[in-house]
Amino acid sequence: MKALHTFKSTIWRLCVCAAVLFNFSPLAAEWKFPCPQEKIASYTAYHISEPMNIDGRLEESAWQHAPSSPRYVDIISGRPAIHDTRAAIVWDDDNLYIAVRLEEPFVHAKFTTNNSPIYYDNDVEVFIAGRDAYYEFEVNAYNTTYEAFFIWEEAYERGGFAQTGTSGSPGLERVRLKPFNGVGFTTHPRGKRLASFDWSFPGKRTAVFIDGTINKDDDRDRGWSVEMAFPWKGMNLLARSDHRKLPPNDGDEWRIDFSRFNQYKEAPPAKDSGGWVWSRHGIWDSHIPECFPRIRFSTNELSTGPTN
């Protein structure tokens, strides 16, 4: 018994020493990302039970009562954007639902074929991150979508993505993946990513409603809205590395980014990058999961009672 006690004491002391060394090492204390850690947005997404009709109009009671994000800000400076943009999130046992409302005096779009480079239109973007991979979704006012899937290169084998690619997940075979190193932030501590531009989120549904007239500038539009449904079962690749539950448990946190990119900018002297986000990145790059808002999922039902 004495020998066992001595052994346990030794192990405990080693663990304490290791924890102290890690917590006070420069590596542990250094935040290597352009977004201040304490400024990253947080949000609680509530559970719903009522059915959702994905039509882009956002008329369901859930969207009338769900908490709204703050007004989007410039991705680099964090200054409020010239036009109002806000997002909301709810969920049920089958889907993650996202709504985005955009103020837009002149609604424009040109691409009508999915996976066209609609980032050259005015678009809405959502990034959903797991531990070792993240998904990019974009949509324009025609409801034309663009999708991509990114895996951290160092996690491709370790995280089981290589086996997934060889077992028939379209687009994730190693020979079809493209090297990717961010857009503006090319010194990410995790290194480079492998990108699939052939992967499509299974079962997703999207719709757009235009409150005005698209591509017609002799009148003034009010804006447009986007409604999205992403089935939880389609997130198994994002959840696989850390075995997170689908649908989430109460209190689970996902990192999800919300942005809007425009082909116009506010006139000088305003310093408008043309990219607006829920939570500032500090650099022209959407591909930094550490800067994505923290979305906490609550199993509490969304209150849909009368509002004041």
C-alpha positions as CSV (number, residue, x, y, z in Angstrom):
1,M,0.0,0.0,0.0
2,K,2.9,2.4,0.8
3,A,4.5,1.7,-2.6
4,L,1.2,2.4,-4.3
5,H,0.7,5.6,-2.4
6,T,4.2,6.8,-3.3
7,F,3.6,5.9,-7.0
8,K,0.3,7.9,-7.0
9,S,1.9,10.9,-5.3
10,T,4.7,10.9,-7.8
11,I,2.3,10.8,-10.7
12,W,0.2,13.6,-9.2
13,R,3.3,15.8,-8.7
14,L,4.4,15.2,-12.3
15,C,1.0,16.2,-13.6
16,V,0.9,19.4,-11.5
17,C,4.4,20.3,-12.7
18,A,3.5,19.7,-16.3
19,A,0.3,21.8,-16.0
20,V,2.2,24.6,-14.4
21,L,4.9,24.6,-17.1
22,F,2.3,24.5,-19.9
23,N,0.1,27.2,-18.4
24,F,3.0,29.6,-17.8
25,S,5.0,28.9,-21.0
26,P,5.1,31.6,-23.7
27,L,3.5,29.2,-26.2
28,A,0.4,28.7,-24.0
29,A,0.0,32.4,-23.2
30,E,0.4,33.6,-26.8
31,W,-2.7,34.2,-29.0
32,K,-1.6,33.9,-32.6
33,F,-4.6,35.1,-34.4
34,P,-5.6,38.6,-35.7
35,C,-9.0,38.7,-33.8
36,P,-8.7,39.5,-30.1
37,Q,-9.8,36.4,-28.2
38,E,-12.0,38.4,-25.8
39,K,-13.8,40.1,-28.6
40,I,-15.1,37.0,-30.4
41,A,-18.9,37.0,-30.5
42,S,-21.0,34.5,-28.6
43,Y,-24.6,33.4,-29.2
44,T,-27.1,30.9,-27.7
45,A,-29.2,29.0,-30.2
46,Y,-32.5,27.6,-28.9
47,H,-34.3,24.4,-29.8
48,I,-37.6,24.6,-31.7
49,S,-40.4,22.0,-32.3
50,E,-42.5,23.7,-34.9
51,P,-41.9,22.9,-38.6
52,M,-39.9,25.3,-40.7
53,N,-40.8,26.2,-44.3
54,I,-37.6,27.1,-46.1
55,D,-38.8,29.8,-48.4
56,G,-36.5,32.7,-47.5
57,R,-39.4,34.9,-46.2
58,L,-38.6,34.4,-42.5
59,E,-42.2,34.6,-41.5
60,E,-42.2,31.7,-39.1
61,S,-42.8,32.4,-35.4
62,A,-39.3,31.1,-34.6
63,W,-37.6,33.8,-36.7
64,Q,-39.8,36.5,-35.1
65,H,-38.6,35.4,-31.7
66,A,-35.1,34.1,-32.1
67,P,-32.3,36.3,-30.8
68,S,-30.7,38.4,-33.6
69,S,-27.0,38.9,-34.0
70,P,-25.6,42.5,-33.8
71,R,-25.3,44.5,-37.0
72,Y,-22.5,43.1,-39.1
73,V,-19.2,45.1,-39.0
74,D,-16.2,45.4,-41.3
75,I,-14.1,42.3,-41.3
76,I,-10.9,44.2,-40.9
77,S,-11.7,47.3,-38.8
78,G,-14.7,46.2,-36.9
79,R,-16.6,49.4,-37.7
80,P,-20.3,49.2,-38.4
81,A,-21.2,48.6,-42.0
82,I,-23.2,51.0,-44.1
83,H,-26.1,48.6,-44.6
84,D,-27.7,46.6,-41.8
85,T,-27.2,42.8,-41.8
86,R,-28.2,40.4,-39.0
87,A,-28.4,36.7,-38.6
88,A,-30.3,34.3,-36.3
89,I,-30.0,30.6,-35.5
90,V,-32.4,27.9,-34.2
91,W,-32.3,24.2,-34.4
92,D,-34.3,21.0,-34.0
93,D,-33.4,17.4,-33.8
94,D,-33.0,17.1,-37.6
95,N,-31.5,20.5,-38.7
96,L,-29.5,23.5,-38.0
97,Y,-31.5,26.6,-39.3
98,I,-29.9,29.9,-40.2
99,A,-31.6,33.1,-41.3
100,V,-29.9,36.3,-42.6
101,R,-31.6,39.6,-43.3
102,L,-29.8,42.1,-45.5
103,E,-30.5,45.7,-46.1
104,E,-29.7,46.3,-49.8
105,P,-30.9,49.4,-51.8
106,F,-30.0,47.8,-55.2
107,V,-30.1,44.0,-55.2
108,H,-27.8,42.5,-57.8
109,A,-26.7,39.0,-58.9
110,K,-25.4,37.5,-62.1
111,F,-24.4,33.8,-61.4
112,T,-27.1,31.2,-61.9
113,T,-25.1,28.0,-61.9
114,N,-24.2,26.4,-58.6
115,N,-20.5,26.5,-57.7
116,S,-19.9,29.4,-59.9
117,P,-17.6,32.0,-58.3
118,I,-20.4,33.9,-56.7
119,Y,-18.0,35.6,-54.4
120,Y,-17.8,38.0,-57.3
121,D,-21.5,38.8,-56.7
122,N,-22.9,40.3,-53.5
123,D,-23.2,37.2,-51.4
124,V,-24.0,35.8,-48.0
125,E,-21.5,33.3,-46.5
126,V,-21.6,30.8,-43.6
127,F,-18.6,28.7,-42.4
128,I,-19.2,25.7,-40.1
129,A,-16.1,24.4,-38.3
130,G,-15.4,21.1,-36.6
131,R,-12.1,20.4,-34.9
132,D,-10.1,19.3,-38.0
133,A,-12.3,20.5,-40.9
134,Y,-14.7,23.3,-41.9
135,Y,-17.4,23.8,-44.5
136,E,-17.8,26.9,-46.6
137,F,-21.3,27.9,-47.9
138,E,-22.1,30.9,-50.1
139,V,-25.3,32.1,-51.7
140,N,-26.3,35.0,-53.9
141,A,-29.7,36.7,-54.4
142,Y,-30.6,34.2,-57.1
143,N,-30.2,31.4,-54.5
144,T,-27.1,30.2,-56.5
145,T,-24.8,28.4,-54.1
146,Y,-21.1,27.7,-53.8
147,E,-19.6,25.1,-51.5
148,A,-16.2,23.9,-50.4
149,F,-14.8,21.6,-47.7
150,F,-11.4,22.2,-46.0
151,I,-9.4,19.7,-43.9
152,W,-6.2,20.7,-42.0
153,E,-3.5,18.8,-43.8
154,E,-1.9,17.5,-40.6
155,A,-5.3,15.9,-39.7
156,Y,-6.1,14.3,-43.0
157,E,-4.7,10.9,-41.9
158,R,-5.0,11.3,-38.1
159,G,-8.6,12.5,-38.3
160,G,-9.8,9.6,-40.5
161,F,-10.5,11.7,-43.5
162,A,-8.2,9.6,-45.7
163,Q,-10.3,6.5,-44.9
164,T,-13.5,8.5,-45.6
165,G,-12.1,9.5,-49.0
166,T,-11.3,6.0,-50.0
167,S,-14.7,4.7,-48.8
168,G,-16.7,6.8,-51.3
169,S,-17.2,10.3,-49.8
170,P,-17.3,12.4,-53.0
171,G,-14.5,14.9,-53.4
172,L,-12.4,13.8,-50.4
173,E,-10.0,11.5,-52.2
174,R,-6.5,12.8,-51.6
175,V,-5.7,13.1,-55.3
176,R,-8.7,15.4,-55.8
177,L,-7.9,17.8,-52.9
178,K,-6.2,21.1,-53.6
179,P,-3.6,22.8,-51.4
180,F,-4.9,25.9,-49.6
181,N,-3.2,28.3,-47.3
182,G,-5.8,30.9,-46.4
183,V,-6.5,34.2,-48.2
184,G,-4.8,36.9,-46.2
185,F,-3.7,35.0,-43.0
186,T,-1.1,32.7,-44.4
187,T,0.7,32.0,-41.1
188,H,-1.9,29.9,-39.4
189,P,-0.3,27.8,-36.6
190,R,-1.9,24.6,-37.9
191,G,-0.3,25.1,-41.3
192,K,-2.0,24.5,-44.6
193,R,-5.4,23.0,-45.5
194,L,-6.6,20.5,-48.2
195,A,-9.6,21.8,-50.1
196,S,-12.4,20.0,-51.8
197,F,-14.4,22.1,-54.3
198,D,-16.5,19.0,-55.3
199,W,-18.1,18.4,-51.9
200,S,-21.8,19.2,-51.4
201,F,-23.6,19.3,-48.0
202,P,-26.0,16.4,-48.1
203,G,-29.6,17.4,-47.7
204,K,-29.1,21.1,-47.3
205,R,-32.0,23.4,-48.3
206,T,-31.8,27.1,-49.1
207,A,-34.1,29.8,-50.2
208,V,-33.9,33.5,-50.9
209,F,-36.6,36.2,-50.8
210,I,-36.0,39.6,-52.5
211,D,-37.9,42.6,-51.1
212,G,-37.5,44.6,-54.3
213,T,-36.5,44.0,-57.9
214,I,-33.2,42.3,-58.7
215,N,-30.9,43.9,-61.2
216,K,-33.2,46.9,-61.7
217,D,-31.7,50.2,-60.6
218,D,-34.4,52.6,-61.5
219,D,-36.1,51.9,-58.2
220,R,-34.9,51.4,-54.7
221,D,-35.0,47.9,-53.0
222,R,-35.4,47.2,-49.3
223,G,-33.1,44.1,-49.3
224,W,-33.2,40.4,-49.3
225,S,-33.2,37.5,-46.9
226,V,-31.7,34.0,-46.9
227,E,-33.0,30.9,-45.1
228,M,-30.9,27.8,-44.7
229,A,-31.4,24.3,-43.3
230,F,-28.4,22.0,-42.7
231,P,-29.2,18.5,-41.6
232,W,-27.2,17.3,-38.5
233,K,-26.5,14.0,-40.2
234,G,-24.7,15.8,-42.9
235,M,-22.2,17.2,-40.4
236,N,-20.7,13.8,-39.5
237,L,-17.4,14.7,-41.2
238,L,-17.1,17.9,-39.1
239,A,-18.0,16.0,-35.9
240,R,-15.9,12.9,-36.4
241,S,-12.5,14.1,-35.0
242,D,-13.8,14.9,-31.5
243,H,-16.8,12.7,-31.5
244,R,-19.3,15.5,-30.9
245,K,-22.9,14.6,-30.7
246,L,-25.3,15.1,-33.6
247,P,-27.7,16.7,-32.9
248,P,-25.8,18.6,-30.1
249,N,-26.1,18.0,-26.4
250,D,-27.2,20.9,-24.2
251,G,-24.4,23.4,-23.9
252,D,-22.3,22.1,-26.8
253,E,-20.4,24.7,-28.7
254,W,-19.8,25.0,-32.4
255,R,-17.8,27.7,-34.2
256,I,-19.8,29.2,-37.1
257,D,-18.9,32.2,-39.1
258,F,-21.3,34.7,-40.7
259,S,-20.3,37.1,-43.4
260,R,-21.5,39.2,-46.3
261,F,-19.2,40.3,-49.2
262,N,-20.0,43.1,-51.6
263,Q,-18.8,44.3,-54.9
264,Y,-19.2,47.9,-53.7
265,K,-17.8,49.9,-50.8
266,E,-18.9,52.9,-48.9
267,A,-17.4,56.1,-50.3
268,P,-14.2,57.6,-48.8
269,P,-13.3,58.7,-46.3
270,A,-14.9,55.6,-44.9
271,K,-12.5,52.6,-44.8
272,D,-14.9,50.0,-46.1
273,S,-13.3,46.7,-47.1
274,G,-16.5,45.4,-48.7
275,G,-16.5,42.4,-46.4
276,W,-18.9,42.5,-43.4
277,V,-19.1,40.0,-40.6
278,W,-20.8,39.2,-37.3
279,S,-17.5,38.9,-35.5
280,R,-14.4,40.9,-36.7
281,H,-11.4,38.9,-38.0
282,G,-8.9,41.7,-38.2
283,I,-7.7,40.7,-41.6
284,W,-9.1,40.0,-45.0
285,D,-9.6,36.2,-44.5
286,S,-12.7,34.2,-43.7
287,H,-10.7,31.0,-43.2
288,I,-9.8,31.4,-39.5
289,P,-12.0,29.2,-37.4
290,E,-10.5,30.6,-34.2
291,C,-12.2,33.9,-35.1
292,F,-15.6,32.4,-35.8
293,P,-18.4,33.2,-33.3
294,R,-19.0,30.7,-30.5
295,I,-22.5,29.2,-31.0
296,R,-23.8,27.5,-27.9
297,F,-26.7,25.1,-28.3
298,S,-29.4,25.0,-25.7
299,T,-32.0,22.3,-25.5
300,N,-34.4,24.9,-23.9
301,E,-37.3,25.6,-26.2
302,L,-37.3,29.0,-27.9
303,S,-39.9,31.2,-26.3
304,T,-42.5,32.3,-28.9
305,G,-44.7,34.2,-26.6
306,P,-45.7,37.8,-27.3
307,T,-42.9,40.3,-27.3
308,N,-43.0,43.8,-25.8
